[in-house]
Amino acid sequence: MSALVEIILPVFLVIALGYLAVLRGFLSQSGIDGLMKFSQGFAIPLLLFRAISTLDLSQGFDPGLLVSYYSGSTISFAAGMLGAHFLFGRDWEDSVAIGFSAMFANSLLLGLAIMERAYGPASLVPNYAIIAIHAPFCYLLGITTMEFVRHSGGGMTRTAKSVGKAMFRNSLMLAIGLGFLVNFSGLHLPQAIASGFDLIVRAALPTALFALGGILTRYRPEGSVKVVLWVCLISLFLHPAITLFMSTQVFHLDQGQIRGAVLTASMAPGVNAFLFAGIYDRAKRVAATAVLAGTLFSVLSVSFWLHILGV
């Protein structure tokens, strides 16, 4: 109960305040778009840049850590897709989009915020390593599978180029790339600049969580209930369970790495689940509802995983 009250509820309270601010008309949709643009396009990129530029790469990018997390992602994608097709009768294209929803955890906004509150800023090294390749891995797997089931000759190359350009024009990906560049080069920012960046970084997660709450007002619970529950079960329980098994029984990672990998894996589906569904115009209602429902359910599921991991 103490973990729920002291760690989880403050994070979800910020999300709820953003949701209520838009729902009750205190903040307009354009206002919440502005906050999201600031957080996603400016503050969080600076957060990632500062973190990765100073990250101990030999510690952070442990192969066992990444395989533990991404084997869970891959199995979750397969479980979501195959379950949607064989259990719920969705066609293969819908099923791929549903599998993507089950795979793509909200590793950035929720994952960083809850990990930091639970274990402190120094615990975030594994999270940053996972986040650095999260979007490229998930989109590559999702796009490749979708184009395979569509049998649209040449479509995969065209779509992959389109999404690749979009991802690598994205400020988050640019920030990660620049962070690696600074890290590899051994450069150090002048103290005045670093201090200015850090002032903005401190606003990144609270602003992003508040804006996420506002964005969630746009989603309505319209998808098939059984399919949405299937996605939530996979993303909130199967993914972290596989990651826990791999990190403890196969790779024997240290406690900090286990906590970072498992807690990140236990996050609700991220907004990218809806964006991927929108690219192909498939299972958009399921994806949108899974983001909303998964975020609500994770208030309890994250408490369970924090208990397993020890706080």
C-alpha positions in Angstrom: 0.0 0.0 0.0 2.8 2.4 0.8 4.3 1.9 -2.7 0.9 2.6 -4.2 0.4 5.8 -2.3 4.0 7.2 -2.3 5.2 6.2 -5.7 2.3 5.4 -8.1 -0.5 7.7 -7.1 1.5 11.0 -7.5 2.3 10.1 -11.1 -1.2 9.2 -12.0 -2.5 12.2 -10.1 -0.6 14.5 -12.5 -2.1 12.5 -15.4 -5.6 12.8 -13.9 -5.2 16.6 -13.4 -4.4 17.0 -17.1 -7.3 14.8 -18.0 -9.7 16.8 -15.8 -8.3 20.2 -16.9 -9.2 19.4 -20.6 -12.5 17.5 -19.8 -13.8 20.5 -17.7 -12.7 23.1 -20.2 -10.0 24.7 -18.0 -7.5 24.0 -20.8 -8.2 23.8 -24.5 -7.1 21.0 -26.8 -4.8 23.5 -28.5 -3.4 24.3 -25.1 -2.7 20.7 -24.3 -1.1 20.3 -27.8 1.2 23.2 -26.9 2.2 21.5 -23.7 2.8 18.2 -25.4 4.8 19.9 -28.1 7.0 21.6 -25.5 7.5 18.3 -23.6 7.9 15.9 -26.5 9.7 18.3 -28.8 11.9 20.2 -26.4 12.0 19.2 -22.7 12.2 15.4 -23.0 14.7 15.5 -25.9 16.9 17.5 -23.6 16.3 15.0 -20.8 17.4 12.2 -23.1 20.3 14.1 -24.5 21.7 14.9 -21.0 21.1 11.4 -19.8 22.7 9.6 -22.8 25.6 12.0 -23.2 26.7 11.2 -19.6 25.7 7.5 -19.6 28.2 4.8 -18.8 27.7 2.9 -22.0 29.5 -0.2 -20.8 27.1 -0.4 -17.9 23.9 0.7 -19.6 24.0 -1.3 -22.9 24.3 -4.7 -21.4 23.3 -7.4 -24.0 21.5 -9.4 -21.3 19.4 -6.4 -20.3 18.4 -5.6 -23.9 17.7 -9.3 -24.8 15.7 -9.7 -21.6 13.5 -6.7 -22.4 13.1 -7.2 -26.1 12.5 -10.9 -26.0 9.5 -10.0 -23.9 8.5 -7.4 -26.4 8.7 -9.9 -29.3 6.8 -12.6 -27.5 4.2 -10.0 -26.5 3.8 -8.9 -30.1 3.3 -12.5 -31.2 0.9 -13.2 -28.4 -1.2 -10.1 -29.2 -1.3 -10.8 -32.9 -2.0 -14.6 -32.7 -4.5 -14.1 -30.0 -6.4 -11.4 -31.9 -6.5 -13.7 -35.0 -7.2 -17.1 -33.5 -9.1 -16.3 -30.3 -11.1 -13.2 -31.5 -11.3 -13.7 -35.2 -9.7 -10.5 -36.3 -8.1 -10.5 -39.8 -4.3 -10.6 -40.0 -3.8 -6.8 -40.6 -6.0 -5.9 -37.6 -4.1 -8.6 -35.6 -0.7 -7.0 -36.4 -1.8 -3.6 -35.2 -3.2 -5.2 -32.0 0.1 -7.1 -31.5 1.9 -3.7 -31.8 -0.4 -2.3 -29.1 0.5 -5.2 -26.8 4.3 -4.7 -27.5 4.8 -0.9 -27.3 5.1 0.0 -23.7 5.0 3.6 -22.5 8.6 3.4 -21.5 9.3 7.1 -21.7 6.6 9.1 -19.9 5.3 6.5 -17.4 8.4 4.3 -17.2 10.9 7.0 -16.3 8.5 8.8 -13.9 7.7 5.7 -11.9 11.2 4.3 -11.9 12.6 7.6 -10.7 10.1 7.9 -7.9 10.6 4.3 -6.8 14.4 4.0 -6.9 15.8 7.5 -7.5 17.4 9.3 -10.5 20.6 7.1 -10.3 18.5 4.0 -11.1 17.5 5.2 -14.6 20.6 3.9 -16.5 18.8 0.7 -17.7 15.7 2.7 -18.7 17.7 5.0 -21.0 19.4 2.0 -22.7 16.0 0.4 -23.4 14.5 3.7 -24.6 17.4 4.4 -27.0 16.3 1.5 -29.3 12.7 1.2 -28.3 10.9 2.9 -31.2 13.2 1.6 -34.0 12.9 -2.0 -32.8 9.1 -1.9 -32.4 8.4 -0.1 -35.6 10.8 -2.3 -37.6 9.1 -5.5 -36.2 5.6 -4.1 -36.7 6.1 -2.7 -40.2 7.9 -5.8 -41.4 5.1 -8.1 -40.2 2.3 -5.9 -41.5 3.8 -5.7 -44.9 4.4 -9.4 -44.9 0.8 -10.2 -44.2 -0.4 -7.6 -46.7 1.7 -9.1 -49.5 1.9 -5.6 -51.0 5.0 -5.8 -53.2 7.2 -2.9 -52.6 4.9 -1.6 -49.9 7.3 -2.5 -47.0 10.2 -0.6 -48.5 8.1 2.4 -49.2 6.4 2.4 -45.8 9.7 1.7 -43.9 11.4 4.6 -45.6 8.5 6.9 -44.8 8.4 5.9 -41.1 12.2 5.9 -40.9 12.4 9.4 -42.2 9.7 10.5 -39.7 11.5 8.8 -36.8 14.8 10.2 -37.5 13.4 13.7 -38.0 11.8 13.3 -34.6 13.4 15.4 -31.9 13.5 12.4 -29.5 15.6 10.3 -31.9 17.8 13.3 -32.8 18.4 13.9 -29.1 19.4 10.3 -28.6 21.8 10.4 -31.5 23.4 13.7 -30.4 23.7 12.2 -26.9 25.6 9.3 -28.2 27.8 11.6 -30.3 28.7 13.7 -27.3 29.3 10.5 -25.2 31.6 8.9 -27.7 33.5 12.1 -28.4 34.2 12.8 -24.7 33.0 16.4 -25.0 31.6 18.2 -22.0 29.1 21.0 -22.2 30.0 24.3 -20.6 28.6 24.5 -17.1 26.3 27.5 -17.9 24.7 25.6 -20.8 24.4 22.4 -18.9 22.8 24.2 -16.0 20.3 25.9 -18.3 19.4 22.6 -19.9 18.9 21.0 -16.5 16.4 23.7 -15.6 14.3 22.6 -18.5 14.9 18.9 -17.9 13.3 19.2 -14.4 10.0 20.3 -16.1 10.1 17.5 -18.7 8.3 14.6 -17.0 5.7 16.6 -15.0 4.7 18.6 -18.1 4.6 15.4 -20.2 2.5 13.5 -17.7 0.0 16.4 -17.4 -0.2 16.7 -21.2 -0.7 12.9 -21.5 -3.7 13.2 -19.3 -5.1 15.9 -21.6 -4.4 13.8 -24.7 -6.2 10.8 -23.2 -9.5 12.7 -23.3 -9.5 12.2 -27.1 -9.7 8.4 -26.8 -13.0 6.8 -26.2 -13.7 3.2 -25.0 -15.0 1.9 -28.3 -12.9 -1.1 -29.1 -13.9 -4.8 -28.5 -13.7 -5.3 -24.7 -12.3 -8.8 -24.9 -9.5 -7.7 -27.3 -8.6 -4.7 -25.2 -8.4 -6.8 -22.1 -6.2 -9.3 -24.0 -3.8 -6.4 -24.9 -3.8 -5.1 -21.4 -3.1 -8.6 -19.9 -0.2 -9.0 -22.3 1.3 -5.6 -21.8 0.8 -5.3 -18.0 1.6 -8.9 -17.0 3.0 -11.2 -19.7 5.7 -8.8 -21.0 7.1 -8.0 -17.5 6.9 -11.7 -16.5 9.0 -12.8 -19.5 11.4 -10.0 -18.8 11.7 -11.0 -15.2 12.3 -14.7 -16.1 15.0 -13.8 -18.7 16.8 -11.2 -16.5 16.9 -13.5 -13.4 17.0 -17.1 -14.7 18.9 -16.7 -18.0 21.2 -13.6 -17.7 21.4 -13.2 -13.9 21.4 -9.4 -14.1 22.0 -7.2 -11.1 19.1 -5.9 -9.1 19.1 -2.4 -10.7 19.0 -3.8 -14.2 16.2 -6.3 -13.3 14.2 -3.5 -11.8 14.7 -1.2 -14.8 13.8 -3.9 -17.4 10.8 -5.3 -15.6 9.3 -2.1 -14.5 9.6 -0.6 -18.0 8.1 -3.8 -19.5 5.1 -3.4 -17.1 4.1 0.0 -18.4 0.7 0.5 -20.2 0.6 0.7 -24.1 2.0 4.0 -25.3 0.4 6.5 -27.6 2.6 5.1 -30.4 0.2 2.1 -30.4 -2.5 4.4 -31.8 -0.1 6.1 -34.2 0.9 2.7 -35.7 -2.7 1.7 -36.1 -3.4 5.0 -37.8 -0.6 4.4 -40.3 -2.4 1.4 -41.6 -5.9 2.4 -40.6 -6.3 -0.9 -38.7 -7.7 -1.6 -35.2 -7.6 2.1 -34.3 -10.4 1.8 -31.8 -8.8 -1.1 -30.1 -5.4 0.7 -29.9 -6.9 3.9 -28.6 -9.0 2.1 -25.9 -6.0 -0.1 -24.9 -3.9 3.1 -24.3 -6.7 4.5 -22.1 -7.6 1.3 -20.3 -4.0 0.2 -19.9 -3.1 3.5 -18.3 -6.0 3.1 -15.8 -5.3 -0.5 -15.0 -1.6 0.1 -14.5 -2.3 2.0 -11.3 -2.8 -1.4 -9.8 -0.6 -3.6 -11.9 2.5 -1.4 -11.4 1.9 -1.7 -7.6 2.0 -5.5 -8.0 5.3 -5.4 -9.9 6.9 -2.9 -7.4 6.0 -5.4 -4.7 7.6 -8.2 -6.6 10.7 -6.2 -7.3 11.0 -4.8 -3.8 10.8 -1.1 -2.9 
